Amino acid sequence: MSHVGLRKLRHSFVRHMLAAGVPLHTVSELLGHSSVAVTGDVYGHVSNQGARFVVERLSAAMGW
């Protein structure tokens, strides 16, 4: 895995944590960010994907 950089591994870690439902606050702490806002700014597009997944599951559960 020498061709995979640290930045890519970090981004993958965040993507998987958010997809698994780990709260953004917890991910922010694990990354060592000074605030949740920093994490949201940098990885907001990742959490948007997770939000879309949740809305789709909720819609299916409600029969919409």
C-alpha positions, 0 to 999 in steps of 0.5 A: 500500500505504499502508493496510498498516501496518508491523506487518502487513508484519512479521507477513507477513514472519515468516509467509513466512520460517517457511513457507519453512523459515527457522529460528526463530533466523535469523528472530529475528536478522533481526527484531532480537529479544533472544532466540529466546524473544521471537520464539517468544512473539510468533510461535509460532502462525505456527511451529505452522502450519509444524510442522503442514505438516511433520508432514503431509508426513512422514506422506504420505512415510511412507504414513500 
